[in-house]
């Protein structure tokens, strides 16, 4: 079934690439929104004040709203129009960014960050679905690889840009930069987009939207609170148990809906499931290192923020070229081979990084970081296109929303699990060095996991800096081996599920209600 389009003038090649540029700018600015502001927190605190918990919600509010609303945003795009959803999201994002730069107090700032997360979800889901209407076959994979590259650049280089802006212009300039990029994206993209929607949409699936948004909200809240409060905290447990209960309710609602916001039969398609695995793999192989490594380099080894940032370039630099190179290879090599092979490379780099922990200087870290970054960048540039191309075009918004939600949730789970694992490994190592430390041992491990070696030493006065560093390096090595094992397992799963078909295999043209027939044709 084809997607109905209005009788606008045909979109030419230049217009298509301007649309791609606009959506890619949106893909650049959105990760800037959750990697940049945390750098500005000390400057915000100096001007607006606030408790540590309230300041943490500068980041948490955006992540909560963004992750919770992605699935509903995809359904809105299919029902009311991809262009309309993207335009609403990117213009709202620009307006909220302006208001954030003018925020008079911390409460207003945090509430605006919630609204910014909702706008970001609309822009991402609408933009991804709109791209799927304009590009087809190999061109679609190349287009989505550029979008993935932009997303990776924003994620990797956002902290550096934010640090420079805070130092030179003040913290409000971080939000003004987001405003400028959002205005460019709306000016270039919105006027050239054609409107498209699901011709079989019969209104919004309100029960599905409410249950999915509530479920993702509780899941995100639990994952955000777990590193601070611990996994046994009553609020964390209540949030996670509530998320499971709402997931069961959501599944029940969707199986009974005449036109569900998520066609659960898609999960019988191996390629669809394989595409959902990819962001989990890149989360464990790549994203967690963006957080863990600077803490280790600055807190344990005494690097300055600039020195640590320069070394992290080895991990991030492959995102500039590798995703597009993977797209060029995608018509020659199978999706499973490319994505699985990339994650296996990343797993090998993680083993290498663990093997040299505590035994080498900064220069020796460059090669394994390059290997990890290169391996993770291969599926990074393909997974958005794979997630959308595996479903019929009329449900592109749904696919974009589901993949966005699984991406954010998977990355959140990876960060929370790794934070807990590092703290547990550190406690195990420190127990051997200070067996009589008692309750202070767990507190010291938590401090050390966040790079706060000074407070860890105060809690364990019997250990000097060298002993703490030795314990950390052993724990870090074991963490890298665990991450390598998880990444390799996901790589194998992606290889098996994505199969031998090319990444730009033709999209099934039947409606997703006939996914069982599509499944029979899937590799």
Steps between C-alpha positions, in 0.01 A plus 500: 500500500643836404515805722268780394668834432338834419516649154803711579771550245738203475795514732819534298842365586620831648189529716539141620854567611399824668237299690771250591724783616222646713416168666871437554532840669216392727687173556806707597325736740297239690795312653661838571202556724589220740880501475554878503295633795665271761828681428327828581363383837776661715446836327121467532537416869721806555233729354169332585595289802322174577566169676702224329179301443324796338803571283512137383149544364636741239612180326241259636196709403601503134583130490177408677274695262697408188515126567140479618341680205685348202259213438194724524672755274546236231129420508414870481719528189317215326156628603526876453790530256878465508566855379257646753655301784855595405408867454316513832788332678788702356321835534396419858857391569630836372250696711574302817875541441450877491299488822770283662759765420277750682408274796483706822535210746578131526138386527410673174812355338409142598137537389615639165740208464198267526331690216821494298510121531144470367583728206816301427299176487256651249783634283696173498205269430349730238833568328599133481160402360512785246842386375365152435249651255761690297780242467483141383733201465875574535429877513292449814781319679746776402255765620450331835873444535547877473231547764674245723831680446342831605350337809837346590683831453254678727533228761879487488593865458213663689692525829799666331280757323305568819820544700634753252171692495473507881857620534480766230136613496329363813259211556206667324695481173464118511124534451538783248718272286219242502259777396719599206535145368127430543410818307729392215344153492146639487584765238666255259289191557139584577415699183636221277334202670194331354232398740446126541309284745366150545192481273343238727538701820170524689594745770744469783517185710456689828514198737819384330653848512422551867617155611821510292590854610435415866699176469799675340477781756526258793776300332703814429443631852618172652811496283581862583459451876678163528862629480427762770277303738598138430297221343341402833357846567118484542441777244721328243331165555154659486584671170638185339218274623247760385668506157466121474133516597432771245689303235261209559205741476640652180538156338142412598368830362689468172391141434135610528520830307359515148788724386771478768775757535745207510429194290645231726515255210805698384697319768455182295721663235862402574639812333281730708619335822859509377475874436381556859810315629745735329462807726536274803829373356633848425383611844711238677797528262519874442261725689595382850866576426411863424388520864738260679831588334511875575419426866790254511745729319415812701420353840759220519781609270491876552436602139350841435161518332667620179755215505230241563286649223791484256555131579128428462527627142655163414171336600276758332691583180388188307141631523599766247571255216423138581115516496496634146765248392282223645207631294709480182589140584141408581407413141791254481493344846207362698356706785572223747863473389560876522327562831614180668855549373510856628388397848753214504773756421378712789503195729862431401589862580338468843708190576811690389407798721452271798828319440707820518315657794750636750798396289530774240485877453256706300664432164437126533125562539463658156509180294238301699275808520523542123410134455200528733382822336538355151315182587211681670472752215417228245153407636450856625463626144274216387263427786255790451445404137475130583238560767277697262560314173386167644139620537255631238539867416157593633613408854838679479411730790418204720831333411692822569328540836554140606865508398555835670341372820703178493813701429456738791385223734782268393762770548350591838506137608862469384607807699315392814624140484860603439492754786373228734748244365798732543401584857458127576836409346670782691350379828626150423852629432507737798381228738824311430702814581297614804309198636403678825355815343138397562225727368754757379607253233179537298501879532864517391427279199213730397725805532781336307263393223419867437868596495494655849825348625550767769181413691564128450837544671334682790261206546788251487788678677704181511544503121723743313436638152711230331301220663169658401621542145616138487160380622322721249710379207432134582127572526513699175672210321229256611233750394652519151501121473133486606409770248689311232304182578166683489595678177613176336176325599294785353717492188420132454130564553499786249684289244253214538187717496594747228601216271673504166275758331641841409427792730274665242286199420162603365244598760199272525207674340225325685356650814657394826189305585632252245839481666467125521520478122793739498670287759485201268695701242749642747854357498 
